[in-house]
Amino acid sequence: MQSAARELKEETGQASTHLRLLALLELDVTGRDDENNAALKRGALYHAELVEHAPFEPTPEIEAIGFWPTANLPAGTSAIDAALLARFA
């Protein structure tokens, strides 16, 4: 959980008082043009309670952040992200 809290802080500038593991993910990406050429991608999904909403500064990994109602997600939201929001939001 410490690495998830550190990534949250590094990539968004947000500090969390509490992280809760929601899901472990394993995605089969066989046949996709992938820089790592791996057949399986693994990840974890967390819920974070923020200390306070800190101003966002763009990083090389994240250009912008935003908040939308789950029923009105922006165009281009991936199918996996929409499914995760439908399940866990």
N, C-alpha and C positions, 0 to 999 in steps of 0.2 A: 504494500500500500504506500510505502514511502516513495517508491519510484513514480507511482501515479500522481501523488501530491506534488512531487518535484516537477513532473512534466506539465501538470496543470499550471503551476506557477511560471515555469519557463516559457510556455507557449502562449499563455493568455494574460499573465500578470495577476491572476486571481489566487488568493490563498484560501485554503479550506481548513475548517476546524474538524471536519469529520468526513471521511470517505467510506462509502458502503458499496461492496461488490454486488453488482446486479446480475452479471452473466459472464461466462467464459465463452468465447466464440472460436469456431474453427470453420474456415471457409475454404472450399475446394476451388482453386483458381487455375487448375490444369488447363493448358492450352491458351492462356491469356498472355499477352505480351507484358511481362513483368520484369522489372529490373533485377529482382532477386532470383528469377526463374524457379521459384518454389511452387510446388503443387498445392501446398496447404499454407494458409495464413492463419495465425492464431492471435487473439487479442482478448481484452477484458473491457467490460463496460462498468463504469462506476457512477454512483450518485454522489454529488459533493454539496455540502453546505458551506456557503462562502462566508468568510469573516465580514467582508463588506465588498461592495461592487467597485473594484478598482478601475481606473481609466485603462482602456485597452491601447496598447502600442503594437502596431504590426510587426511581425517577425518574418524571417525567410520561410517559415513553415505555415504561418497563418496570416493572411492578408487582412481579414476582417472577421468580426463575430457579430451575431445578431440573435434576436429572440423573436420567434413567430409562434402563433397558435398552431397546434399540431394539425388542425383541420385546414390550415392555409399555408402550407410550406412553400418556400420559393421554388421557382422553376429550376430544374437541374439537381434537386435533392435526389440522391441515389436511392434505389429500391431498398437496399439494406438499411440505410439510415432511416427511411420512412417506416420500415418494418420494426426497427428497434424502438423508434418513438411510439409507434402504435402499441407495442407490447409493454414498454416501461415508463412512458410519460404519464 
